Amino acid sequence: MKSDLPVIAVTAGDPAGIGPELAVRAAADPRFAGRVKFRLYGEPSILAEAAKRWSGGLLPEVCAAGTLPFAELTIGEASARCGRLAYDALTMATLDVLAGKAGALVTAPMNKYSVNLAGIPFTGHTERIAELCGTRNFVMMQSAGDLRMVFVTTHIPLAEVPRQVTFERIVDVTRLLDQVVRREGVAHPRLAAAALNPHAGENGCMGREDEETVKPALAALRAEGIDIDGPFPPDTLFIEETRRRYDGIVSMYHDQGHIPFKMLAFDRGVNSTLGLPVVRTSPDHGTAFDIAWKGVADTGSFYAAIELALRRIS
């Protein structure tokens, strides 16, 4: 393998889930040969066992994030030990990418409950990576080809969403979406925004947030040259006839966008984080404890995350 290949740091995620399988299968897959050098972050004995099962024993460089012998691993269950390992692997990999030891970060799924069992307050990859990068203005993005979606709020209780859907946040998120769509080759992006309330608030009859916050933010964005329509009632925005008119969609909260996105592109969707000083992507699914270590995990979304990372660092 050529020494000048781009390096991608891959975290193996929760050892009790499908992350180790995905990581070793990607590292051994011929489609990536001669294109990228992988550096895996996780528990060495667990990755070695995964490699023995699914890649003929072949492993790239492994950066140890702790010790948990495979014989002591309880597959398919949340645990503090697995949460700590996954968290430490994520931290190590992010710091290495920040230090220039790798060009991008691809993260396998973690279990949030496992990390919290380890006594670590944790709401998700996105927030932890942004914390390590010292970045306050960041955005979660889901994408699959021409389907792109960003989120004004993400991993917070639904009761807190209206308070955090602010004028400033809507503007910041939309600007980042516009920028990334332009970098992907769309010269004049057409964007759409979902409303916060049902029926876009019905002129204030079903909540004042769309009238007092969302509409003024969209007007300000249009004034600076960003082509964005809305706010649309969410139950009509995601139908094919409407969404195909747009290059990107702004969703106001997590489930508002994740539910339709995963119904449309679960096996090929990619999660990435905009606004960071590093490139970070991940598959659009979780640890899949029910099929962990059975050799049946679908690699589509994970491989798509690697391909997107390669495009963004090329």
N, C-alpha and C positions, 0 to 999 in steps of 0.2 A: 504493500500500500504506500502511496506517495506521502512524503512527510509534510507536504504543503497543503494537505487537505484541511478543510474547515473542521474545527473541533466542536462537538455538541455535548454538553453536560446533560446526562439523563439520570433523573432520580428514579429509584425503583419503587417509590411509594410505600404503602403499607405492606409489610412482608406477608401478612395473612391474606392479602387480596391478590388480584391478577397482575399487579405492577411488575413483580419479578419476571413473570412469564413474558409480558409485553417487552420489557427491557432487553432480555437476552435474545428474544426472537428478532427484534429489530436489529440488534448488533450483528446478528449472523445472516440477515436476509441479503441475498445477492443484489436486490434492487438498490441497496445503499453502498455496495462495494465500489471502491474507487472514487466515491463522491464525498465521503464524510468519515471522520474518525470519532468514535464514540468513547466517552468516559462515563462509566456508570458509578452512581453513588448509592450505597446501601450496605447491607450486611454481607460480608464476603462468603460465608458458608452457605447462606441462603441463595445468593446469586450463583454460586458454584453448583448447587443442587438443581436450580432452575436450568442452568446451562447443560448439565448432564442430561436432563430430560428433554430439552427442546432445541438445543443448538449443537448437539454432538460434543458437548464439553468445551466448546470454544467460547472464550470470554475476552472482551477487550480490557483495557485498564479499569481497575475497580478501586474506588476511593472508599475506605471503610468508614462507616458512620456509627459504629458501635459493635457490640457483640451479642448475638443471640443465636446459638447453635441451632441448626435446622431441626434437630431432634427435639428441641424444646419449644418449637413453634406450634401454636394451636391455630390451624388453618381455618379461615372463615369466621373468626371471632375478633371482636374489638378487645384490645388490651393496652395497658399502659406501656409495656415494653415495646410493642410495635409502634405505638404513637410516638414515643421518644425517638426511636430509630428513624422513622420517617421524617420527623421534624428536624433532627440533626442533619440528615442527608440533604434536606432542602436548604438548610442554612449553609452548609458547606458548599454545595453546588452554586448557590447564588453568589456567595463571596468569591468563589473562584472565577465565575463569569465576570463579576465586577473587576477582578484583578487582571483580566485579560487572558486567563488560562484556557478559556473556551469562548467561542463566538456567540453561543446561544444556549438557552436553558429549556429543556423539554421535561415536563414533570408528569410522572405516573400518578395515579389516584392515591390520595391519602384519606384516612377516615378521621373526620373531625372529632368524633366522640373519643377515639383512641388517644388522640393528642391531649384532649382535655382530661382524660383519665390519668395522664402522666403529670397533671398539675399545671399544664401550660394553657393559658387562655388562647384559643385559636378559633378563628372563624373561617379561614381558608387560605389557600396558596396565595391568592392575589394580594391580600392584605399583608401577609408576612413578607413576601418578596418586596413589596413597596416599602415596608418598614426598613428592611435591610438596605434598600437603595436610597433611603432618605427622601422618598418621593411622596408628596401629599396629593398632587393632582394626577390621578391615574384612573384608568377605566377598564372594566372587563368587557371583552369583545368576544362574541361567538360568530364564527364564519364557516361557510361551506360554499365554495365557488363564489357566485355573485350574491349570495345571501349573507348579509352582514348585519350584526346587531350589537349595539352597545347599551349599557345600563346606567341610569342615573343613580340608582341605589342598588346594592347587592345583598350581602349577607347580614341583614338586620331584621329584627322582628317587623311584621307587617304593620303593627301599631305605630312604629316610628317613621314609616315611609313618608307620610305627608309633610312632616317637619323637615325631613332631609331632602325633599324635592324642592330645591331653591332655584331662584333665578340664576345665580352664579354657577351652580352645579350643572344645570341644563346647558348653559352656554359653554362651559369648559368641556363637557362630555361631547357635545356636538362638534366643537372645533377639532377635537382629537379624531373623531370619526371622519370628518371631512378631509383631514390631513392624510390619514392612512388610505382612504379610498383613492385619493390623488396619487399617492406613492404606488398604488397597485395599478396605475395606468389609466384611470378614469379622469379625463381632463376637467370635466364639469359635472361633479357628482350631484345627483338628485337624491335628497334625503327626505325622510318622513319621521314624524314624532307621534308616538301614542299619547293619548290623554291619560291622566291619572284616574279620573272618575268614569263610571259607566256613562255611555252616551256623551262623552266629553263634557260631562257636567250639566248638559241641557241648559246652557246659558246661566249657570249658577244654581239651578234648582236641585242639582244632585251634588253639591259641593262647589266651593268657590275657588279651589286651587287652580283649575284650568283657566279661569278668567283672570285671576289675580297674579298668577305666577307663570304658568306654562305659556300662555299666549303672548305676554310681554317678552319673555325670553326668546321665543321664536321670531317675534318681530325685530328684536335687536340683532339676531343672527342674520336675518334677511338684509337688514340695513348695512351689515358689514360684508355682504356679498355671498353669503352661504345660501344655497338654494334648498330650502326646507319647507315642506308642507305639513299641515296639521294644526292643532292636535286632532288625531283621528280616534274615534271610538275603537278600542282595542279589538272588539269582536268582529270588526270589518277590515281592519288594517292588514291582518295576516292572511286573508284569502288571496289566492293566486292572482286574480285579476288586478288587485290593488298592489300587492307587495312587489310584483314584477316590474312595476313602473319606477322602482327606486333602487338606488345603489347601496343604501344603508338605512337602517331603522334605529331610532332612539326609543328605548323602552324605559319606563319610569321605575320599575322595580323588578326584582329577580324573577318571580314566577310568571309575571305578565309576558315576558319575552322567552324565558326558558321553555315553557310548556309548548308553545307553537314551534319554536326552533327545533326542539328534540323530536317532535312529531314529524317534522319535515326532513331532518338531516342527522338523525341520531348516530348512524353508522359512519358518518364522514365529517361530522362537525368538529371544529377545533376551537378551543378556548385560548385566547391570548390576552395579554395585558398591554394596553397602550399608555404612553406617557412615561415609561421607565427608561433608564439609561442602558438597559439590556434588552435583548430579544427573549421573550418567554412565551412558550406555547404549551398546550396540554390537550389530551383527549377530552371529549365532551361527555364523560361518563364517570362513574364512581368505581369503588374497589371491587364490586361484584363478588362479595363474599360467597354467594351461593354457588359460583362456578370456579372459585379459586383453586389453583393447583390441579385442575382437571385437563389442562391442555386444550380447552375449547374457546378461549377468549378470542373475540373478534378483534383483529389488529387494525381495522380500517381507520378508525378515528385516531389511534396512536400514530400510525404511519402518516396520516394526513398532517398531524401536528409537526412531525419531523420535516415533512416536505415544506410546510409553511415557514418553519424556522430557517431552512436552507434558503428559501427565496428571499427572506428578509435580511439575510446577512450576505447575500451574493452581490 
